[in-house]
């Protein structure tokens, strides 16, 4: 039986279609970012008078100058960095420990614990705002970055735990048993053998949690009152007034807000890519 492959012309058009589809998707995904940059560099007097253009006839850095030196956004950025990094660290630490326990041990009421953790993900956040506020107010955790970190940690731990459990499930138990036969305790085997193998999973978890905390608005809006404790997501609302919206300054602030997130993902990129593709190939 002779297998006839695709002709060169057919392969060319298939490749052209594939790359064309990928290119169209990339353009679709990046267009909002391009428009964000365009508005950030557009002078206020041209924003409404020039009409729709792909790039303004004149550009300005006045919006960035105001955001950096004429507003409290540097403080908002710092608050977001503190909250996001703190949340990502604590969630990853707790989720890695819990994920290892769920993966390696069978204990009483394990199905109940799993069910309760899943149950916490089913309720809309709006339903729990009032009870959480009533719970945190007597503890002095409202209008506090510490309170935000605690709330974000509590809501991100369940999903991150199941994410880490999937990575631990992919590591053969024989590796730990071999290490313990060579004289390692379970903690030593975890630190020397299992921990290095789960770095990609931790990178993926860090990236997911950091993104969730960095862009969260609802809890930050409801629990933070003072201007000095606002995160950048809440700070963006300062450009919205009853008389209008300062689009140029808001877009400039949004562009600057991308920088810490980009730096963070650049630092964990290697582990993040490995973690996201770890389940693609069976070894």
matplotlib code that plots the C-alpha trace (Angstrom):
import matplotlib.pyplot as plt

x = [0.0, 1.5, 1.0, 0.8, 1.8, 0.6, 1.9, 4.3, 1.6, -0.8, 1.8, 2.6, -1.1, -1.5, 1.5, 0.3, -3.1, -1.6, 0.8, -1.9, -4.2, -1.5, -0.6, -4.2, -4.6, -1.4, -2.6, -6.0, -4.4, -1.9, -4.2, -5.6, -2.1, -1.2, -4.3, -3.4, 0.1, -1.5, -3.8, -1.1, 1.1, -1.7, -2.0, -5.3, -6.2, -5.9, -7.6, -11.1, -10.4, -8.1, -10.5, -9.6, -6.0, -3.5, -1.0, -1.4, 0.2, 1.9, 3.0, 3.6, 5.1, 2.9, 0.6, 3.5, 5.0, 1.8, 1.4, 5.0, 5.4, 2.0, -0.1, 0.1, 0.5, 4.1, 2.7, -0.2, 2.4, 4.4, 1.4, 0.4, 3.9, 3.9, 0.5, 1.1, 4.5, 3.4, 0.3, 2.2, 4.8, 2.4, 0.0, 2.8, 4.3, 0.9, -0.2, 3.0, 2.7, -1.0, -0.5, 2.2, 0.0, -3.0, -0.7, 1.2, -1.0, -4.4, -5.9, -9.3, -11.9, -9.7, -12.7, -14.5, -11.5, -11.3, -15.1, -14.9, -12.0, -13.9, -17.0, -15.1, -14.6, -18.3, -19.6, -19.5, -17.1, -19.9, -21.7, -18.8, -17.8, -20.1, -19.2, -15.5, -15.7, -17.6, -15.0, -12.0, -13.1, -12.9, -9.4, -8.1, -7.4, -9.5, -7.7, -4.5, -2.2, -1.8, -5.6, -5.5, -2.7, -4.6, -7.8, -6.0, -4.1, -7.3, -9.1, -6.2, -5.0, -7.6, -7.0, -3.2, -3.3, -5.0, -2.5, 0.5, -1.1, -1.2, 2.6, 3.3, 1.1, 3.4, 6.5, 6.9, 6.9, 9.8, 12.1, 11.3, 11.4, 14.9, 16.1, 14.8, 16.4, 19.7, 19.3, 17.3, 14.3, 11.1, 11.9, 15.4, 14.0, 11.4, 14.1, 16.8, 14.7, 11.1, 11.5, 13.8, 11.4, 8.5, 10.1, 8.3, 5.0, 5.8, 6.7, 3.3, 1.6, 3.5, 2.6, -1.1, -1.4, 0.7, -1.6, -4.7, -3.6, -2.1, -5.4, -7.9, -10.2, -13.3, -11.7, -9.2, -12.1, -14.3, -11.6, -9.3, -10.3, -7.2, -5.3, -2.0, -3.1, -4.7, -3.5, -3.0, -6.3, -8.2, -6.0, -7.0, -10.5, -9.1, -9.0, -12.8, -14.9, -18.5, -17.3, -15.4, -12.5, -8.8, -8.1, -4.5, -3.4, -5.3, -3.7, -0.3, -0.8, -2.0, 1.2, 3.4, 1.5, 2.5, 6.2, 6.4, 4.3, 6.5, 9.6, 8.2, 7.2, 10.6, 12.3, 10.1, 9.6, 11.7, 9.9, 6.5, 6.9, 8.1, 5.2, 2.5, 3.9, 4.7, 1.6, 1.9, 4.3, 4.2, 7.7]
y = [0.0, 3.3, 6.4, 9.5, 12.6, 16.1, 17.9, 20.8, 23.3, 21.8, 21.8, 25.4, 26.5, 24.4, 26.1, 29.5, 28.8, 27.7, 30.7, 33.0, 31.8, 32.1, 35.6, 36.7, 35.4, 37.2, 40.5, 40.1, 39.4, 42.3, 44.9, 46.0, 46.5, 48.6, 50.7, 51.1, 52.5, 54.7, 56.5, 56.7, 58.7, 60.8, 64.5, 65.3, 67.9, 65.3, 62.4, 63.5, 65.9, 63.7, 60.9, 57.2, 56.8, 54.0, 56.4, 60.1, 62.9, 64.1, 62.2, 63.3, 61.9, 64.3, 61.4, 59.3, 62.4, 63.0, 59.4, 59.1, 62.5, 64.1, 61.3, 58.5, 55.8, 54.9, 54.0, 52.1, 50.1, 49.3, 48.2, 45.8, 44.4, 43.7, 42.1, 40.1, 38.8, 38.1, 36.2, 34.2, 33.2, 32.1, 30.4, 28.4, 27.4, 26.2, 24.6, 22.7, 21.3, 20.4, 19.1, 16.7, 15.5, 14.9, 13.1, 10.9, 10.1, 8.6, 10.0, 10.1, 12.5, 13.2, 13.2, 15.6, 18.0, 17.9, 18.5, 21.5, 23.0, 22.6, 24.1, 27.3, 27.8, 27.6, 30.8, 34.2, 36.5, 39.1, 36.8, 36.6, 40.3, 41.3, 38.3, 38.7, 42.4, 41.7, 39.1, 41.2, 44.5, 43.5, 42.0, 45.3, 43.8, 46.1, 49.0, 46.9, 45.2, 42.3, 41.8, 41.7, 39.1, 36.9, 37.1, 36.5, 33.6, 32.0, 32.2, 31.0, 28.1, 25.5, 25.8, 26.0, 22.9, 20.8, 22.3, 21.2, 17.9, 17.1, 17.8, 15.6, 12.8, 12.9, 12.1, 8.4, 7.4, 5.0, 8.0, 8.8, 5.2, 4.8, 7.9, 6.7, 3.3, 5.1, 6.7, 9.8, 10.8, 11.7, 15.4, 14.9, 13.0, 15.8, 18.5, 16.7, 14.7, 15.8, 19.6, 20.1, 18.1, 20.3, 23.7, 23.9, 23.3, 25.9, 28.3, 27.8, 28.2, 31.4, 32.8, 32.0, 33.4, 36.5, 37.3, 36.7, 39.0, 41.6, 42.2, 41.6, 44.5, 43.5, 42.8, 45.7, 48.1, 46.9, 46.5, 49.4, 52.9, 55.0, 56.3, 55.1, 51.4, 51.3, 48.9, 50.0, 48.3, 50.5, 53.5, 53.4, 54.4, 57.8, 58.8, 58.4, 61.3, 62.4, 64.8, 62.4, 60.0, 61.0, 58.3, 59.3, 59.2, 56.0, 54.3, 55.5, 54.1, 50.8, 50.7, 51.3, 48.6, 46.0, 46.5, 44.7, 41.8, 41.5, 41.5, 38.8, 36.6, 37.1, 35.8, 32.7, 32.1, 29.0, 27.3, 28.6, 27.1, 23.8, 23.7, 24.5, 21.8, 19.2, 17.2, 17.2, 14.3, 11.1, 10.0]
z = [0.0, -1.0, 1.1, -0.9, 1.1, 0.6, -2.5, -2.0, -3.0, -0.5, 2.3, 1.5, 1.8, 5.0, 6.5, 5.3, 6.9, 10.2, 10.5, 9.3, 12.1, 14.7, 13.4, 13.5, 17.1, 18.2, 16.6, 18.2, 21.6, 21.4, 19.9, 23.3, 24.6, 21.5, 22.0, 25.7, 24.6, 22.0, 24.4, 27.1, 24.7, 23.2, 24.4, 26.0, 23.3, 20.6, 22.3, 21.3, 18.4, 16.2, 15.7, 15.4, 14.2, 14.6, 16.1, 17.2, 15.1, 18.3, 21.4, 24.9, 28.2, 30.3, 31.3, 32.6, 34.3, 36.2, 37.2, 38.5, 40.1, 40.5, 42.0, 44.6, 42.1, 43.1, 46.5, 44.9, 42.8, 45.9, 47.8, 44.9, 44.8, 48.5, 48.5, 45.3, 46.3, 49.9, 48.7, 46.1, 48.7, 51.4, 49.0, 47.3, 50.6, 52.0, 48.7, 48.3, 51.8, 51.4, 47.9, 49.1, 51.9, 49.6, 47.1, 49.4, 52.4, 53.0, 56.2, 57.8, 56.4, 53.4, 51.0, 53.4, 53.4, 49.6, 49.3, 51.6, 49.7, 46.4, 48.1, 48.8, 45.1, 44.3, 46.0, 44.3, 46.0, 46.4, 48.8, 51.2, 51.3, 54.1, 56.4, 55.8, 56.6, 59.9, 60.7, 60.0, 61.4, 65.1, 64.4, 63.0, 59.6, 57.4, 55.7, 55.9, 53.4, 55.9, 55.8, 52.0, 52.0, 54.4, 52.3, 49.0, 50.6, 51.9, 48.6, 46.4, 48.6, 47.5, 43.7, 44.2, 46.4, 43.7, 41.2, 43.3, 44.1, 40.3, 40.1, 43.1, 41.6, 38.6, 40.6, 41.3, 44.9, 44.2, 44.2, 47.8, 48.9, 47.3, 49.0, 52.4, 51.8, 51.4, 54.8, 54.2, 56.3, 54.6, 55.1, 53.7, 50.7, 50.2, 50.3, 48.2, 45.8, 45.5, 45.9, 42.9, 40.7, 41.7, 41.0, 37.6, 39.5, 42.0, 39.3, 37.7, 41.0, 41.8, 38.4, 38.8, 42.3, 41.6, 38.6, 40.7, 43.5, 41.2, 39.3, 42.2, 42.7, 44.7, 48.1, 47.8, 47.0, 49.9, 52.6, 51.9, 52.9, 53.3, 50.2, 51.5, 51.5, 48.1, 45.4, 41.9, 40.8, 43.2, 42.4, 38.8, 39.9, 41.1, 37.4, 37.2, 38.4, 38.0, 35.3, 33.1, 32.9, 32.5, 29.9, 29.1, 32.8, 33.4, 30.5, 31.5, 34.9, 33.4, 31.2, 34.3, 36.2, 33.6, 34.4, 37.8, 36.5, 33.4, 35.6, 37.9, 35.0, 33.3, 36.5, 36.8, 33.0, 32.8, 35.7, 34.5, 31.0, 32.4, 34.9, 32.3, 29.9, 32.5, 31.9, 28.1, 27.9, 29.9, 31.0]

ax = plt.figure().add_subplot(projection="3d")
ax.plot(x, y, z, "-o")
ax.set_aspect("equal")
plt.show()
